[in-house]
Amino acid sequence: MPRGGGRESPPSLAELCRRIAAVPGRGDSVTARHGQWDAGRRTGALPVPAALAPLLPEGGLVKGSVVAYSGASSLLAGLLAAVTEDGGHAAVVGMPRLGLLAAVEMGAQLRRLAVIADPGPDPVEVAAVLLDGLDLVVLGLGGAAVPPARGRVIAARARAKGATLVVADGRWPGASLHLDARIAGYAGLGRGRGRLRSLGLTVEVRGKAGPPRNGRLDLCPNAGRVEWVLREKATRPVEVIDTQEAVS
C-alpha cells in the first residue's frame, strides 16, 4: 500500500514479464489428492473437481483453450484449487471479490496463485502476459465485451503456450467451451436455525458441437475440507430446487 493510504498501483507489463520468467515449469503431474481432482481423459487437460469431470467433453479443461464462464463463483474457486493443489500455477485477474478462503478450503495452494485485483485499464493484456508462464488464468472482464479480432489473437496465444484462459463477467466470442453455474439451494438450514451442510449448484456445459451437458454438484464439508459431489447428471437442464432440510 502506498503512503497516504492510496490504492496500490497495478503492476506494469514489464514487471509481470519478470515475474512470469521466475515461475517454475508448468505443473504436469497428476496426484489426485484426496480423490477429489480429475485430470481428464488425456494429458492435454487441466485437473478439475472430479465431480465436474463427467460433464466436460474431455474430462477436464483443455490446455490451450478459452472457456467462457458465467454464474456463481464457487466453481471458479474449485478450478483454481484443482490446478494449484496438483502442482500447477494459476492467476486471477480483475476479480477482487473472488473468495480465496473458499478456494483454500477446497485445497488451493496460495503460493502457486497470483492475484491481480486491479489490472489497470487493459486487463486482457495483463491476462495475455500471464498466459506465457501459467497453467490457468481466470480473467474478469467487468461486463466488457472483447472484440472478435482481439479474442482470436489471445486465443492463439493461449494455444501456443498451452495455457487455459477462463473468462468471466463479460463477452468473449469464439470460446471453445461455456460453463454456467447457478446456486440450486442449501441443505441443513431449517426455519431460522440449523447448520449449513452443503451448497448445491446446477452446472451447464456447452461446447461448439453436441448438446449441452447438465448436472447438479454439491459442495460438502468433509474432514476440514470442502469437497465436490456429483449428485445428478442429466441430458436436459436440471431444475433448480429448494434443498433446505429440517433440523432434527
N, C-alpha and C positions, 0 to 999 in steps of 0.2 A: 504494500500500500504506500503510495507516495505521500510526502509530507503535506500537511494541511487537510488530510482526510479525503482527498480526491480519489477518483476511480483509477485503478491500475490501468496503464496503457496496454493495449493489445500488443502481442509480440510481433516484431517485424518478420517479413518473409525470410530475410537472410538469417535471422535468429532461429526460425523454425527449421530451416535447412541444416543449420549446425546441429540442432537437437536431433533431427532425424538421422544425421550421419553417425551419431553416437549410439543409436539404438542397436542392440544386438540383432542377429539374423532372425527372420520371422520364425515364430513357433511352428514346428511341423510335427511334433509328437502328439499322440492322442492317448491320454491316460484314462479317460472316462472316470475321473474321480467320483466317488460316491455313487457310481452308476447313473449319474444324472445327465451326462453330456453324450451327444452322438455326433460323430464327425462326418456323417453322411456315408453314402454307399461308395464313394470314391475319394481318393486322397485330395482331389481338387475342390473339396468343400470344407468350409469352416465348421467347427463344432457348434452345436446349438443345444438348447434344452432337449433331452431325449423325448419328452412328451410332444415337442413340436415337430420332430423329425418325420413322423409318418405323414404329416400334412404337406411337406415340402417335396417338390418333384425330384430333387437329387438327394433328399435326406439331410440336407444342410444348406448353408448359404454358399453358392458357388463363388470360388475365388475369381476375382477379376470382373465381377458383375456389379450392377447398380440395382438396389432394391428400394422401392418406394414404400414408405411406412405411414400409417395413419392410426389414430386411436390412442388407447391407454399406453402410458409409458412403461408399465410393468414389464412388458415383453422386451422392450429395448434393454432394460436393466438385465434381463435374463440372457440376452445375446452377448452383452459386454462381459457378464460373469462367465459364460461358457468359454469365450475366447481367451480371456486373461487367466483363468484358472488352469486352462490347458497349456499355458506357456506362451500364448500369443500376446501381441501388443495392440492396443486399441486407443482411440481418441474420441472425445465428444466435443463437437464444435457448435457454438451458438445455442446451447440448451442449458442455461443456468439453473433451471428448476428440475432437471432430471435427478431422480433420487439415488444418490450414490450409496446411501445407507442400505437401501433396498438391494442394490447390486451386491454389496458386501455380504449381506445376509444370504444371498444366493451363491456366494463363493468367489466373487470378484476379487482380484488382486490389484490393489490400487497402485502398486509400484509399476505395474505394466499398463496403466491407464492415464492418458494425458487429458486434461480438461481445459478447454479454452472457452470460457464462458462468454467473453466479449472478443470476437474475432475481428472487430473493426468493420469497415464499410463493405468488405468483399469476403464474406465467409466461404464462398465457393472456392476462391483462390487458395484460401488457407487450407481447406479440406484437400484440394488438389496436391498441395505440397506434402501433406501428411500421408497421402497415398503412396508416396515414394518409399516409405520405410515401415509402415504399419500394416497389420493384417486386416483390421476393421476400423473404418471411420464412420461415425454417426454424425450427420450434419443436420442441424435445424435451420430451416430457411426463413422462419419468422413470417410465414404466409406468402412469401415471394414465389414467383414463377421463373424458372430458368429457361432462357431461350433455347430452342431445339439445337441450334448450331453449337452453342457452348456446351450443352448437355452431351452432345456426341463427342466433343473433344475430351471432356473429363472422363466419359465412359471408356474411351480409347486408352486414356492414361491408366485407369484402373485395370483394364485388361492387360496392358503391357507390364504393369508392376505386380500383377497377381493379388491385388488388394480388393477388398469388398467395401463398397460405399452404400450406406443406408441413409436415405434422405427422408426427413420427417418435416411435417408442418409446412408444406409448400407443394408446388407442382414441378415435376421433373419428367419431361416427355421421353418416351422410349425406354423406361425402366424394364428390366428383364423379368422382374417379379414384383408383385404388390402384396403387402401384408397389412391386414387391418385387424386390430384387437379392440374389443369392446368389453366393458365390465358387465358381467351377466348377473352378478349377485354375490352375496356373502353368506357364509354358514357360521352359525354359532351365536348370533345375536337374537335375543328374544324381544319381548315388548319392553324396551327401555333398559334392558340389562343383558348380561351374558358376556362371553368372551369370544372374540373373533377367532375362528379356527381355520377358515380358508377364504380365499378370494377366487371367484370364477371369471374366466374370460372366454368370450366366443371369438374365434380366430377364423378369418377367411384368407385363403392364399390363392392368388390369381397369377398364372403365368401367361406367356404370349400365346400358348396353344393349350387346348384342352379345357374342360370345365373347371370352375373353381372348386377348391377343397375347403371343407369347413369342419371345425371341431370345437370341442369345449375343453379348456385347460383349467385346472385348479392349482392355485399356489397354496401349499400346505406346510406349516412348520413341522420339522422333524429333527429332533436331537440338536437343537440350537441353530438349524439351518432352515431356509425356506426352499422347498423343492417343488418341482413341476410334476403334475399328474395329468395324463390324458384321460379324461373322463368319458369323452364321447367323440366319435369320428363319424361324419356324415357326408353324403354326396350332395345334400341340399342344405341351405342355410339353417344353422342351429338356432332355435328360438331362444330369445333372451328371457329367462325365467327368474322368479324370485326364489332364492335358495335359503332364506332365513329359516332357522330352526328354533324351536322352543328349547329352553334350557331346563333340564330336569332338576 
